[in-house]
């Protein structure tokens, strides 16, 4: 297709640092302003289908597996006996799809503020939503994540915060108030994991979360992955728990993976699980600032 026919979608997340990332859509599959945010689903020549919220890329068919597998498998295998899992956000269901690969999990509750994300993901991302909504262990709730954890009577073994960046409806999901409410919803051995941005470009985001975690939990930190469409290098995934999940022996993780049937993965491995907690010096110093 001629370049002039391609529509550009600039991601301005790092505009304050002086650059944009621009994606040229081969086709705009759907676009609307929802009650909460601007939503666009496009087809990209290289990344395939993409979900963009308020101008920020959430998932692409090309690289979503990196993020989804690390958000799901690290806390679940670190816990070892997780049965009840809560996902805040993640209406595209890519993370839920990975969580449900764990046969030991009995119930997955997804709380998404924007019904349009779920409805349109069912139409345009059946690769994730098809198996998820067909699974009797899964339930979805349309509600603000902050409100849900503040009032929920249930307790969860793992809480995964698959949020946007700290702006718009996702801003409250980076607050001490939210993390404290999450702690209230966790079981004694429960684990909280959060999307904490790219430290090279968003270090304040990581420092803020680490400070909140350390006031609320005996153990906390971050582990790393690298996803091409999350521009800027390493992506930090924050964690907090009564357990020190960074020190679990790799043999234990391998045994738990084998017990779950060693299901296929595209990014996560038992070796990578262990290595993800090894932080480059500059990120280690960012975390220490907390």
TORVO-366633 format. One record per residue (C-alpha): residue in one letter; residue number from 1; x negated, y, z negated. Coordinates in nm, 2 decimals. Example, Ala and Ser with C-alpha at 12.3 -4.5 7.8 and 13.67 -1.06 7.14 Angstrom:
{r A,1,{-1.23,-0.45,-0.78}}
{r S,2,{-1.37,-0.11,-0.71}}
# end
This chain:
{r X,1,{0.00,0.00,0.00}}
{r X,2,{-0.12,0.35,0.08}}
{r X,3,{-0.26,0.53,-0.22}}
{r X,4,{-0.02,0.82,-0.16}}
{r X,5,{0.27,0.58,-0.22}}
{r X,6,{0.14,0.48,-0.56}}
{r X,7,{0.29,0.65,-0.86}}
{r X,8,{0.04,0.74,-1.13}}
{r X,9,{0.11,0.68,-1.50}}
{r X,10,{-0.15,0.86,-1.71}}
{r X,11,{-0.22,0.74,-2.07}}
{r X,12,{-0.30,1.04,-2.27}}
{r X,13,{-0.37,0.87,-2.60}}
{r X,14,{-0.74,0.99,-2.60}}
{r X,15,{-0.67,1.33,-2.45}}
{r X,16,{-0.82,1.50,-2.75}}
{r X,17,{-1.15,1.33,-2.66}}
{r X,18,{-1.13,1.47,-2.31}}
{r X,19,{-1.02,1.19,-2.09}}
{r X,20,{-0.71,1.01,-1.96}}
{r X,21,{-0.67,0.65,-1.83}}
{r X,22,{-0.45,0.65,-1.52}}
{r X,23,{-0.26,0.34,-1.39}}
{r X,24,{-0.12,0.35,-1.04}}
{r X,25,{0.21,0.16,-1.02}}
{r X,26,{0.27,-0.05,-0.72}}
{r X,27,{0.64,-0.06,-0.83}}
{r X,28,{0.83,0.11,-1.11}}
{r X,29,{1.05,-0.17,-1.23}}
{r X,30,{1.24,0.03,-1.49}}
{r X,31,{1.21,0.37,-1.66}}
{r X,32,{1.42,0.55,-1.92}}
{r X,33,{1.42,0.77,-2.22}}
{r X,34,{1.56,0.56,-2.51}}
{r X,35,{1.69,0.69,-2.84}}
{r X,36,{1.34,0.66,-2.98}}
{r X,37,{1.08,0.69,-2.70}}
{r X,38,{1.01,0.70,-2.33}}
{r X,39,{0.99,0.35,-2.18}}
{r X,40,{0.84,0.24,-1.85}}
{r X,41,{0.79,-0.11,-1.70}}
{r X,42,{0.57,-0.11,-1.40}}
{r X,43,{0.40,-0.35,-1.17}}
{r X,44,{0.03,-0.28,-1.13}}
{r X,45,{-0.18,-0.43,-0.85}}
{r X,46,{-0.44,-0.57,-1.10}}
{r X,47,{-0.28,-0.59,-1.44}}
{r X,48,{0.06,-0.71,-1.33}}
{r X,49,{0.37,-0.61,-1.52}}
{r X,50,{0.30,-0.35,-1.78}}
{r X,51,{0.51,-0.21,-2.07}}
{r X,52,{0.43,0.15,-2.15}}
{r X,53,{0.59,0.34,-2.44}}
{r X,54,{0.55,0.72,-2.47}}
{r X,55,{0.28,0.70,-2.21}}
{r X,56,{0.07,0.44,-2.40}}
{r X,57,{0.02,0.09,-2.27}}
{r X,58,{0.16,-0.18,-2.49}}
{r X,59,{0.12,-0.50,-2.29}}
{r X,60,{0.00,-0.62,-1.95}}
{r X,61,{0.04,-0.96,-1.81}}
{r X,62,{-0.33,-0.97,-1.74}}
{r X,63,{-0.47,-0.92,-2.09}}
{r X,64,{-0.19,-0.95,-2.34}}
{r X,65,{-0.31,-1.30,-2.46}}
{r X,66,{-0.62,-1.14,-2.62}}
{r X,67,{-0.42,-0.92,-2.85}}
{r X,68,{-0.13,-1.16,-2.91}}
{r X,69,{-0.35,-1.46,-3.00}}
{r X,70,{-0.57,-1.26,-3.24}}
{r X,71,{-0.27,-1.10,-3.41}}
{r X,72,{-0.10,-1.43,-3.46}}
{r X,73,{-0.36,-1.71,-3.50}}
{r X,74,{-0.61,-1.54,-3.73}}
{r X,75,{-0.37,-1.48,-4.02}}
{r X,76,{-0.17,-1.80,-3.97}}
{r X,77,{-0.47,-2.03,-3.97}}
{r X,78,{-0.63,-1.82,-4.25}}
{r X,79,{-0.32,-1.88,-4.46}}
{r X,80,{-0.30,-2.25,-4.37}}
{r X,81,{0.05,-2.31,-4.50}}
{r X,82,{0.26,-2.02,-4.36}}
{r X,83,{0.62,-2.10,-4.31}}
{r X,84,{0.80,-1.76,-4.30}}
{r X,85,{0.66,-1.49,-4.08}}
{r X,86,{0.77,-1.13,-4.03}}
{r X,87,{0.68,-0.93,-3.72}}
{r X,88,{0.74,-0.55,-3.74}}
{r X,89,{0.77,-0.41,-3.38}}
{r X,90,{0.66,-0.64,-3.11}}
{r X,91,{0.99,-0.64,-2.92}}
{r X,92,{0.82,-0.77,-2.61}}
{r X,93,{0.79,-1.10,-2.81}}
{r X,94,{0.43,-1.18,-2.69}}
{r X,95,{0.31,-1.21,-3.05}}
{r X,96,{0.62,-1.40,-3.16}}
{r X,97,{0.55,-1.65,-2.87}}
{r X,98,{0.21,-1.72,-3.02}}
{r X,99,{0.34,-1.75,-3.38}}
{r X,100,{0.59,-2.01,-3.27}}
{r X,101,{0.32,-2.23,-3.14}}
{r X,102,{0.25,-2.32,-3.51}}
{r X,103,{0.48,-2.62,-3.58}}
{r X,104,{0.45,-2.55,-3.96}}
{r X,105,{0.62,-2.22,-3.92}}
{r X,106,{0.99,-2.25,-4.02}}
{r X,107,{1.12,-1.90,-3.95}}
{r X,108,{1.01,-1.60,-3.76}}
{r X,109,{1.19,-1.27,-3.81}}
{r X,110,{1.12,-0.99,-3.57}}
{r X,111,{1.22,-0.63,-3.67}}
{r X,112,{1.23,-0.39,-3.38}}
{r X,113,{1.35,-0.03,-3.40}}
{r X,114,{1.44,0.00,-3.03}}
{r X,115,{1.69,-0.24,-2.88}}
{r X,116,{1.59,-0.13,-2.53}}
{r X,117,{1.25,-0.29,-2.58}}
{r X,118,{1.40,-0.62,-2.66}}
{r X,119,{1.67,-0.61,-2.39}}
{r X,120,{1.44,-0.51,-2.11}}
{r X,121,{1.17,-0.75,-2.22}}
{r X,122,{1.42,-1.03,-2.19}}
{r X,123,{1.47,-0.92,-1.83}}
{r X,124,{1.12,-0.83,-1.72}}
{r X,125,{0.90,-1.05,-1.95}}
{r X,126,{1.07,-1.39,-1.96}}
{r X,127,{0.72,-1.54,-1.99}}
{r X,128,{0.74,-1.45,-2.36}}
{r X,129,{1.10,-1.40,-2.44}}
{r X,130,{1.23,-1.71,-2.27}}
{r X,131,{1.08,-1.96,-2.51}}
{r X,132,{1.11,-1.73,-2.81}}
{r X,133,{1.48,-1.68,-2.79}}
{r X,134,{1.53,-2.04,-2.71}}
{r X,135,{1.36,-2.14,-3.04}}
{r X,136,{1.60,-2.19,-3.33}}
{r X,137,{1.33,-2.07,-3.58}}
{r X,138,{1.34,-1.72,-3.43}}
{r X,139,{1.57,-1.42,-3.52}}
{r X,140,{1.56,-1.06,-3.41}}
{r X,141,{1.68,-0.76,-3.61}}
{r X,142,{1.73,-0.41,-3.47}}
{r X,143,{1.62,-0.19,-3.76}}
{r X,144,{1.35,0.06,-3.86}}
{r X,145,{1.06,-0.15,-3.99}}
{r X,146,{1.01,0.08,-4.29}}
{r X,147,{1.37,0.04,-4.40}}
{r X,148,{1.36,-0.33,-4.36}}
{r X,149,{1.06,-0.39,-4.58}}
{r X,150,{1.19,-0.14,-4.84}}
{r X,151,{1.51,-0.34,-4.88}}
{r X,152,{1.44,-0.70,-4.78}}
{r X,153,{1.51,-0.96,-5.05}}
{r X,154,{1.32,-1.23,-4.87}}
{r X,155,{0.95,-1.30,-4.91}}
{r X,156,{0.70,-1.38,-4.62}}
{r X,157,{0.38,-1.57,-4.60}}
{r X,158,{0.25,-1.35,-4.32}}
{r X,159,{0.35,-1.00,-4.21}}
{r X,160,{0.23,-0.89,-3.86}}
{r X,161,{0.26,-0.52,-3.78}}
{r X,162,{0.26,-0.51,-3.40}}
{r X,163,{0.31,-0.13,-3.39}}
{r X,164,{0.24,0.14,-3.15}}
{r X,165,{-0.02,0.40,-3.24}}
{r X,166,{0.06,0.64,-3.53}}
{r X,167,{0.29,0.87,-3.35}}
{r X,168,{0.67,0.88,-3.28}}
{r X,169,{0.86,0.59,-3.44}}
{r X,170,{0.53,0.41,-3.52}}
{r X,171,{0.39,0.69,-3.75}}
{r X,172,{0.55,0.57,-4.07}}
{r X,173,{0.40,0.22,-4.01}}
{r X,174,{0.06,0.35,-4.11}}
{r X,175,{0.16,0.51,-4.44}}
{r X,176,{0.08,0.39,-4.79}}
{r X,177,{0.46,0.38,-4.86}}
{r X,178,{0.50,0.13,-4.58}}
{r X,179,{0.21,-0.09,-4.68}}
{r X,180,{0.33,-0.10,-5.04}}
{r X,181,{0.67,-0.21,-4.92}}
{r X,182,{0.50,-0.48,-4.71}}
{r X,183,{0.31,-0.60,-5.02}}
{r X,184,{0.65,-0.63,-5.21}}
{r X,185,{0.77,-0.86,-4.93}}
{r X,186,{0.47,-1.09,-4.94}}
{r X,187,{0.44,-1.42,-5.13}}
{r X,188,{0.15,-1.46,-5.37}}
{r X,189,{-0.08,-1.59,-5.10}}
{r X,190,{0.07,-1.37,-4.83}}
{r X,191,{-0.14,-1.19,-4.56}}
{r X,192,{-0.07,-0.86,-4.40}}
{r X,193,{-0.22,-0.78,-4.06}}
{r X,194,{-0.19,-0.45,-3.87}}
{r X,195,{-0.29,-0.30,-3.54}}
{r X,196,{-0.55,-0.03,-3.62}}
{r X,197,{-0.67,0.11,-3.29}}
{r X,198,{-1.01,0.14,-3.14}}
{r X,199,{-1.26,0.26,-3.41}}
{r X,200,{-1.50,0.41,-3.16}}
{r X,201,{-1.23,0.66,-3.06}}
{r X,202,{-0.98,0.64,-3.35}}
{r X,203,{-1.19,0.60,-3.66}}
{r X,204,{-0.96,0.81,-3.88}}
{r X,205,{-0.68,0.57,-3.82}}
{r X,206,{-0.88,0.28,-3.95}}
{r X,207,{-1.02,0.48,-4.25}}
{r X,208,{-0.67,0.58,-4.35}}
{r X,209,{-0.53,0.22,-4.35}}
{r X,210,{-0.84,0.08,-4.53}}
{r X,211,{-0.79,0.34,-4.81}}
{r X,212,{-0.43,0.25,-4.85}}
{r X,213,{-0.51,-0.13,-4.85}}
{r X,214,{-0.78,-0.09,-5.11}}
{r X,215,{-0.54,0.08,-5.35}}
{r X,216,{-0.28,-0.19,-5.31}}
{r X,217,{-0.46,-0.52,-5.25}}
{r X,218,{-0.76,-0.70,-5.41}}
{r X,219,{-0.90,-0.79,-5.07}}
{r X,220,{-0.89,-0.61,-4.74}}
{r X,221,{-1.09,-0.53,-4.43}}
{r X,222,{-1.06,-0.57,-4.05}}
{r X,223,{-1.15,-0.81,-3.78}}
{r X,224,{-1.22,-0.74,-3.42}}
{r X,225,{-1.12,-0.82,-3.07}}
{r X,226,{-1.17,-0.65,-2.73}}
{r X,227,{-0.89,-0.59,-2.49}}
{r X,228,{-0.96,-0.41,-2.16}}
{r X,229,{-0.65,-0.19,-2.15}}
{r X,230,{-0.71,-0.07,-2.51}}
{r X,231,{-0.98,0.16,-2.39}}
{r X,232,{-1.29,0.23,-2.60}}
{r X,233,{-1.44,-0.11,-2.70}}
{r X,234,{-1.35,-0.31,-3.01}}
{r X,235,{-0.99,-0.31,-3.13}}
{r X,236,{-0.96,-0.33,-3.51}}
{r X,237,{-0.70,-0.55,-3.67}}
{r X,238,{-0.66,-0.46,-4.03}}
{r X,239,{-0.58,-0.72,-4.30}}
{r X,240,{-0.49,-0.71,-4.66}}
{r X,241,{-0.41,-0.99,-4.91}}
{r X,242,{-0.47,-1.15,-5.25}}
{r X,243,{-0.69,-1.39,-5.06}}
{r X,244,{-1.03,-1.31,-4.91}}
{r X,245,{-0.95,-1.44,-4.56}}
{r X,246,{-1.29,-1.32,-4.43}}
{r X,247,{-1.47,-1.59,-4.62}}
{r X,248,{-1.27,-1.90,-4.54}}
{r X,249,{-1.50,-2.17,-4.41}}
{r X,250,{-1.49,-2.24,-4.04}}
{r X,251,{-1.45,-2.61,-4.10}}
{r X,252,{-1.12,-2.53,-4.28}}
{r X,253,{-1.00,-2.33,-3.99}}
{r X,254,{-1.09,-2.61,-3.75}}
{r X,255,{-0.91,-2.87,-3.96}}
{r X,256,{-0.60,-2.65,-3.97}}
{r X,257,{-0.61,-2.61,-3.59}}
{r X,258,{-0.64,-2.98,-3.55}}
{r X,259,{-0.35,-3.04,-3.78}}
{r X,260,{-0.13,-2.81,-3.56}}
{r X,261,{-0.22,-3.02,-3.26}}
{r X,262,{-0.50,-2.81,-3.12}}
{r X,263,{-0.25,-2.63,-2.89}}
{r X,264,{-0.41,-2.45,-2.59}}
{r X,265,{-0.53,-2.10,-2.62}}
{r X,266,{-0.69,-1.85,-2.38}}
{r X,267,{-0.89,-1.64,-2.62}}
{r X,268,{-0.88,-1.76,-2.98}}
{r X,269,{-1.11,-2.04,-3.08}}
{r X,270,{-1.22,-2.17,-3.42}}
{r X,271,{-1.57,-2.02,-3.36}}
{r X,272,{-1.43,-1.68,-3.25}}
{r X,273,{-1.20,-1.68,-3.56}}
{r X,274,{-1.51,-1.68,-3.78}}
{r X,275,{-1.71,-1.44,-3.57}}
{r X,276,{-1.43,-1.18,-3.55}}
{r X,277,{-1.50,-1.08,-3.91}}
{r X,278,{-1.86,-0.98,-3.83}}
{r X,279,{-1.85,-0.61,-3.79}}
{r X,280,{-2.10,-0.40,-3.59}}
{r X,281,{-2.28,-0.15,-3.82}}
{r X,282,{-2.10,0.15,-3.70}}
{r X,283,{-1.76,-0.01,-3.77}}
{r X,284,{-1.88,-0.14,-4.11}}
{r X,285,{-1.97,0.21,-4.20}}
{r X,286,{-1.63,0.34,-4.10}}
{r X,287,{-1.47,0.08,-4.32}}
{r X,288,{-1.70,0.17,-4.61}}
{r X,289,{-1.58,0.53,-4.58}}
{r X,290,{-1.25,0.42,-4.72}}
# end
